[in-house]
Amino acid sequence: MIGVTDTAAAGPPGADAALLGFARALRAAGVGASAERVHAFLRAVDALRPGVRDDVYWAGRLTLCGDRDDLERYERVFAAYFGTGEAPPRPVRTAPPPRLGLVVREAAVAARPDGPEDGPPQGPPAASLASSVEVLRHRDVAGLDPAERAQVRRLLAAFSLRGELRRTARRRPSRRGDVDPHRTVRELLRRGGEPALLRRHARAERPRRVVLLVDVSGSMAPYADALLRFAHAAARGRRTEVFTIGTRLTRVTRELSHRDPDLAMAAVAEAVPDWRGGTRLGELLREFLDRWGQRGMARGAVVVLLSDGWERGDPQLLAGQMRRLHRLAHRVVWANPRKARPGYAPLAAGMAAALPSVDAFVEGHSLASLEHLAAVVRGAESAPGTGGATPGRDVSAAAPASGDREPAPGTASVPAGARARPP
C-alpha cells in the first residue's frame, strides 16, 4: 500500500511511477486500462492535486474504467494500493495502578492475653498519631514535661484569634440588599438610557478589636508562657492589642509582632519588668481604662482577661473598674486556668468581685480550652466544650471550697443580680 501524500512528497517522477504502478495493478485485475487511458489519467492528476487521495481516486475512476464491471475492480485495487484512508485507531488509555500509602502508627501493639505474644495483631489498631495530639490538647499545660511543652508551642503557633463580626456604616456592592441609586444611574448612563439591572449594596462587616490582658504574676507562672504564645498567635491580626498585668501594666503588642515566637517571647521578657510578682488587678485595670480603654481601645471591643483572679489590692476597686470596662466593651471574657480543677469555685476575692461584670467565664489551662476561648471571642458561644459559668450567679452556696483561695484574707461571695447587657 502506497500513501498518496508520500508519492506527492517524492516529486513528479516518483509520483508518476506510483501512478503507473497503479495502472499496471488495474490491468492485472482485468481492467482494460489502455495507454491512452493511462495518459489521460496522468494529465488529470497533474491538473488536480496529486497529493489528495480523493482527487487521485476520481481522476482514475473517470479515465481508467471503461464499463460498469471495471468499477468494482477499481474500488478493490484502489483500496489495496492506496489504502482505505481511515485514521489508525487511538491507543486505549488505561487507568494507572493504585499507589500504596504508608500509614505510621504510633501506639505499640499490646500482646493478647490468651494468644501468642509474637502473633499478628488482631482487629483494628488501638491508637494512631492523632490520638496522642488529642490527649495533649486536654492536658493541663502546668503539668507537661519539656518535650510536651515543645509540642504545645508548635500547636499554639498555628492558632488564630478573630473578634466577633460587626456591621459597619460602609456599604459594599452585593447581589442582595438595598438599591444603590448612584451605581444604578451610572449603569443607565453607560448603556445610553437602555434598561439595566438594578445595582444593590449591603452593609459591610469587619471583626471587632480584641484586647488581651495577660496575668504574669507569680501565681500564673506555670501558664504565662502558653498564654503569651497564644497572645502572640492572636497578635498576628491587625486588630489585636496585648497587655501584661502583674504589679505594672505593660503594652507588649509591638514586642509580639515578631513572626518568630521565640524572638517574640525574648522581646516580651525584656520589656516586662514584673515577672512573677504580685497582682494589683484593680489598679492596673483602672490605669488601662484611663490611658487606653476610655480613649477608644476598649470601646466596642472584646476584652479578654487571662488571670486566676488572685487580687492583692482592694476587691471593691476591681469590681468598680470591671463595671467601667463592662460599659465600654462589647463583651468581657475571663479565662481562668484554675477553673478546670475539680471542686473549683470562684471564691477568691478578686475573682468574686469581677465575675458580675463578666459576660463569659471560661477555662484557660489547656489547648482545648484556648480553642474554646477563641470560639467565644469570635461569638460562637454554642461551641462544644463550653466550661463557662453563668456570670453573676451567687457562688457562695456553690461547690465546696477548693484550694483556689488566695493567700490574702478577704474571701468574698459574688453579689447576686449581675447587670444584664442589653442586646
C-alpha atoms as one frame of an Amber mdcrd trajectory, in Angstrom:
protein
   0.000   0.000   0.000   1.326   3.402  -1.038   0.326   6.663   0.680  -0.799
   9.380  -1.653   0.979  12.050   0.356   4.212  10.042   0.142   4.049   9.992
  -3.660   3.476  13.695  -3.834   6.348  14.379  -1.460   8.668  12.318  -3.673
   8.278  14.754  -6.658   6.836  14.315 -10.130   8.993  11.292 -11.248   8.178
   9.365  -8.115   4.507  10.266  -8.368   4.301   9.142 -11.986   5.960   5.842
 -11.126   3.406   5.222  -8.387   0.526   6.079 -10.673   1.905   3.852 -13.434
   2.219   1.037 -10.934  -1.420   1.562 -10.008  -2.364   1.289 -13.706  -0.442
  -1.994 -14.039  -2.286  -3.327 -10.961  -5.581  -2.462 -12.624  -4.583  -4.305
 -15.776  -3.648  -7.321 -13.713  -7.123  -7.227 -12.108  -8.827  -7.252 -15.512
  -9.491  -3.538 -16.041  -8.884  -2.502 -19.640  -6.570   0.427 -18.902  -5.035
   1.214 -22.267  -2.080   3.528 -22.889  -4.386   6.352 -23.880  -6.421   5.976
 -20.677  -3.275   5.921 -18.576  -2.004   9.075 -20.321  -5.364  10.800 -19.659
  -5.160   9.653 -16.039  -1.724  11.227 -15.575  -2.830  14.506 -17.140  -5.954
  14.604 -14.951  -3.894  14.043 -11.815  -1.497  16.816 -12.826  -4.445  19.184
 -13.319  -5.830  18.299  -9.925  -3.937  17.835  -6.646  -1.670  14.776  -6.787
  -1.284  14.704  -3.042  -5.009  14.481  -2.320  -6.434  10.981  -2.226  -9.925
  11.928  -3.387  -8.576  13.754  -6.476  -6.482  10.717  -7.487  -9.483   8.443
  -6.915 -11.863  10.382  -9.132  -9.268  11.033 -11.842  -8.597   7.304 -12.123
 -12.225   6.284 -11.928 -13.249   8.665 -14.740 -10.338   7.911 -17.073  -9.269
   4.269 -16.460 -12.663   2.489 -16.154 -14.377   1.609 -19.468 -17.583  -0.098
 -18.279 -19.637  -0.885 -15.172 -17.737  -4.118 -14.387 -14.497  -2.155 -14.068
 -15.877  -0.086 -11.197 -15.896  -2.977  -8.682 -12.363  -3.988  -9.662 -11.227
  -0.361  -9.487 -12.594   0.052  -5.964 -10.871  -3.087  -4.766  -7.497  -2.321
  -6.408  -7.514   1.324  -5.319  -8.209   0.372  -1.683  -5.418  -2.220  -1.793
  -2.944   0.129  -3.483  -3.563   3.424  -1.703  -5.290   2.217   1.451  -8.766
   2.859   2.817  -7.904   6.357   4.094  -9.249   5.671   7.614  -7.311   7.044
  10.583  -5.484   4.425  12.704  -7.267   3.642  15.986  -6.044   5.550  19.017
  -4.395   3.602  21.816  -6.747   2.920  24.708  -5.659   4.759  27.841  -5.801
   2.656  30.944  -6.046   3.910  34.500  -2.730   3.982  36.412  -2.347   1.313
  39.058  -3.255   2.458  42.574  -0.375   3.619  44.758   0.135   2.108  48.149
   0.335   4.639  51.016   2.438   4.211  54.123   0.476   4.685  57.366   2.506
   5.257  60.509   1.022   4.026  63.771   2.424   5.415  66.946   0.947   3.164
  69.608   2.706  -0.043  70.449   0.871  -3.297  69.794  -0.314  -4.873  73.002
   0.054  -8.641  73.408  -3.148 -10.619  73.615  -3.692 -12.224  76.987  -4.917
 -15.506  75.511  -2.687 -15.773  72.421   0.983 -15.988  71.474   2.971 -12.866
  72.204   4.656 -12.788  68.779   1.490 -13.433  66.767  -0.001 -10.948  64.329
  -2.189  -8.194  65.809  -5.892  -8.851  65.720  -8.538  -6.237  64.968  -8.100
  -2.542  64.205  -5.107  -0.630  65.616  -5.679   0.754  69.060  -4.223   4.239
  68.576  -2.636   6.492  65.998  -0.587   9.679  65.915  -3.686  11.869  66.085
  -4.783  10.327  69.361  -1.657  11.492  71.199  -2.255  15.043  69.975  -5.857
  14.786  71.077  -4.756  13.692  74.539  -2.252  16.544  74.665  -4.966  19.050
  73.784  -6.753  18.319  77.045  -3.682  18.176  79.299  -3.050  20.947  81.785
  -0.041  22.890  80.472   1.264  23.282  84.035   1.943  19.532  84.242   3.714
  18.960  80.916   7.307  17.803  80.506   9.748  19.730  78.254   9.009  17.582
  75.169   5.270  18.039  75.562   5.716  21.763  76.121   7.652  21.999  72.856
   4.856  20.238  71.008   2.275  22.525  72.605   4.273  25.541  71.465   4.221
  24.274  67.890   0.467  23.800  68.088  -0.038  27.243  69.613   1.866  28.810
  66.722  -0.953  27.676  64.417  -3.643  29.434  66.455  -5.663  32.317  65.103
  -7.919  34.695  67.004 -10.506  36.881  65.372 -13.042  39.091  67.018 -16.766
  38.894  66.549 -18.006  40.449  63.330 -19.905  43.715  63.422 -21.715  45.681
  60.774 -20.099  48.936  59.711 -21.534  52.095  58.175 -19.668  51.421  54.928
 -21.672  49.719  52.194 -20.300  47.392  49.536 -21.788  46.080  46.251 -23.863
  42.984  46.824 -26.347  40.765  44.982 -28.942  41.364  47.685 -29.780  44.398
  49.745 -30.931  47.939  49.117 -30.839  49.533  45.682 -27.684  51.561  45.074
 -29.020  54.640  43.218 -25.597  56.014  42.246 -24.351  52.826  40.620 -27.727
  52.201  39.010 -27.772  55.676  37.387 -24.180  55.293  36.203 -25.073  51.943
  34.643 -28.055  53.507  32.828 -25.854  56.331  31.502 -23.242  53.849  30.345
 -25.900  51.984  28.366 -27.210  55.174  26.781 -30.528  55.094  28.644 -31.318
  51.460  27.847 -32.885  49.390  30.676 -30.379  47.780  33.032 -30.451  45.663
  36.155 -30.727  47.419  39.474 -27.443  47.687  41.353 -27.600  46.808  45.058
 -25.363  47.226  48.084 -25.273  45.963  51.675 -23.597  46.881  54.949 -20.018
  45.603  55.229 -18.759  43.568  58.182 -15.418  43.685  59.964 -14.097  41.927
  63.083 -14.143  43.739  66.392 -10.927  44.708  68.122  -9.628  42.141  70.622
  -7.747  43.273  73.764  -5.870  40.644  75.775  -4.791  41.305  79.375  -2.393
  38.514  80.379  -1.579  37.980  84.059   2.180  37.335  84.536   2.207  37.284
  88.352   3.743  34.509  90.431   0.547  32.502  90.753   0.207  32.413  86.943
   3.839  31.441  86.265   3.017  27.842  85.089   0.626  29.235  82.449   2.259
  32.546  81.484   4.387  31.113  78.647   1.484  29.268  76.985  -0.873  32.238
  77.353   1.681  34.671  75.910   2.261  32.351  72.945  -1.488  32.246  72.492
  -1.408  36.060  72.551   1.443  36.025  70.013  -0.663  33.967  67.608  -3.586
  36.346  68.198  -1.431  39.442  67.652  -0.880  38.454  64.023  -4.259  40.056
  63.396  -4.181  43.793  62.896  -6.975  44.468  65.404  -5.474  42.798  68.480
  -3.799  44.544  71.435  -1.914  42.700  74.185  -1.006  43.911  77.694   0.644
  42.154  80.606  -0.604  42.759  84.144   1.071  41.971  87.449   2.312  44.854
  89.530   2.616  47.003  86.380   0.718  47.412  83.159   2.896  46.843  80.068
   1.785  47.086  76.454   3.555  44.300  74.513   1.767  44.397  71.153   4.879
  45.634  69.356   7.110  43.029  71.030   4.727  40.268  69.918   4.829  41.448
  66.309   7.899  39.294  65.595   6.963  36.438  63.311   9.213  34.013  65.206
   7.535  33.028  68.523  10.850  32.572  70.352  12.084  36.023  69.309   8.746
  37.488  70.372   8.963  35.794  73.779  12.501  37.108  74.247  11.343  40.642
  73.422   8.448  40.372  75.871  10.751  39.056  78.598  12.977  42.093  78.122
  10.093  44.567  78.102   8.103  43.251  81.101   9.720  44.227  84.455   7.307
  42.499  86.852   7.572  38.793  86.091   6.339  36.536  88.884   5.466  39.390
  91.211   2.228  40.233  92.934  -1.122  41.155  91.405  -2.888  44.521  91.549
  -5.733  43.885  89.144  -7.935  46.800  90.251  -5.245  49.474  89.985  -3.889
  48.169  86.679  -7.340  47.879  85.180  -8.010  51.499  86.170  -4.725  52.529
  84.540  -5.645  50.652  81.376  -9.053  52.301  81.185  -7.678  55.786  81.863
  -4.804  55.596  79.348  -6.249  53.422  76.550  -9.674  51.965  77.212 -11.594
  55.199  77.778  -9.960  56.769  74.710 -11.320  54.179  72.342  -9.306  50.955
  72.580 -11.899  49.135  74.702 -14.947  50.809  73.196 -16.903  48.150  71.287
 -14.049  45.651  71.635 -13.885  42.120  73.007 -11.699  42.333  76.153 -10.211
  39.071  77.431  -8.597  38.779  80.885  -6.376  35.735  81.309  -5.876  35.534
  85.064  -6.626  33.408  88.108  -8.219  36.404  89.852  -5.941  36.464  92.862
  -6.069  40.143  93.867  -3.681  41.689  96.382  -5.440  45.046  96.333  -8.949
  46.206  97.206 -11.603  43.898  95.641 -14.094  46.767  95.595 -11.748  48.783
  93.398 -11.545  45.836  90.983 -15.329  45.492  90.984 -15.743  49.182  90.129
 -13.200  49.086  87.297 -14.788  45.926  85.900 -18.117  47.769  85.755 -16.416
  50.578  83.813 -14.898  48.067  81.427 -18.229  46.297  81.011 -19.904  49.548
  79.998 -17.262  50.296  77.369 -16.562  46.892  75.839 -18.796  44.836  73.630
 -18.009  41.730  75.660 -15.791  40.931  78.642 -14.381  37.399  78.734 -12.437
  35.996  81.680 -10.271  32.880  81.159  -9.122  31.290  84.415  -6.691  28.323
  84.223  -7.755  27.146  87.685 -11.393  26.831  86.709 -10.841  23.294  85.372
  -9.735  21.922  88.740 -12.205  19.597  90.471 -14.360  21.360  93.026 -13.351
  24.791  91.844 -15.467  27.719  92.967 -14.606  31.377  92.286 -14.264  32.258
  95.970 -11.107  34.354  95.624 -11.876  37.972  96.439 -10.739  39.367  93.095
 -12.458  36.719  91.038 -15.682  37.016  93.005 -15.687  40.806  92.700 -15.087
  40.739  88.934 -17.489  37.965  87.964 -20.718  40.047  87.913 -19.231  42.185
  85.126 -18.043  39.226  83.042 -20.035  38.062  80.015 -18.259  34.703  79.632
 -16.226  32.841  82.243 -14.187  30.052  80.621 -11.231  27.804  81.316  -7.706
  28.510  80.101  -5.490  25.662  81.216  -5.113  23.570  78.019  -5.071  23.749
  74.244  -8.701  22.666  74.055  -9.757  25.373  76.492  -7.848  28.004  74.499
  -9.552  26.798  71.322 -12.861  27.226  73.088 -11.784  30.685  74.231 -11.065
  31.607  70.582 -14.552  30.403  69.656 -16.098  32.523  72.394 -14.162  35.589
  71.234 -15.486  35.257  67.696 -19.037  34.883  69.001 -19.550  31.093  68.682
 -20.748  30.574  72.232 -22.504  27.340  71.307 -19.184  25.668  70.521 -18.695
  22.303  72.251 -16.620  22.182  75.379 -18.160  25.194  76.994 -16.993  25.329
  80.552 -18.254  28.805  81.273 -20.118  29.631  84.412 -23.046  31.938  84.306
 -21.634  35.321  85.244 -23.160  36.972  88.212 -24.555  33.867  89.884 -24.246
  33.551  93.650 -21.304  31.248  94.194 -21.309  31.413  97.955 -23.517  28.333
  98.011 -21.912  26.624  95.062 -19.373  23.822  95.103 -17.355  23.266  98.234
 -14.319  25.396  98.668 -11.244  24.107  96.859  -7.619  25.096  97.012  -8.295
  28.181  94.898  -8.287  30.543  97.814  -5.863  33.398  97.523  -3.276  33.735
 100.279  -4.627  37.063 101.491  -7.741  37.108 103.630 -10.947  38.639 102.436
 -12.767  35.833 100.725 -15.985  37.245  99.363 -19.044  35.993  97.601 -20.365
  37.268  94.307 -23.266  39.636  94.757 -26.342  38.291  93.075 -28.172  40.121
  90.357 -25.488  40.974  87.873 -26.291  43.702  85.430 -27.614  42.274  82.195
 -26.130  43.665  78.977 -28.737  44.919  76.522 -28.769  43.006  73.234
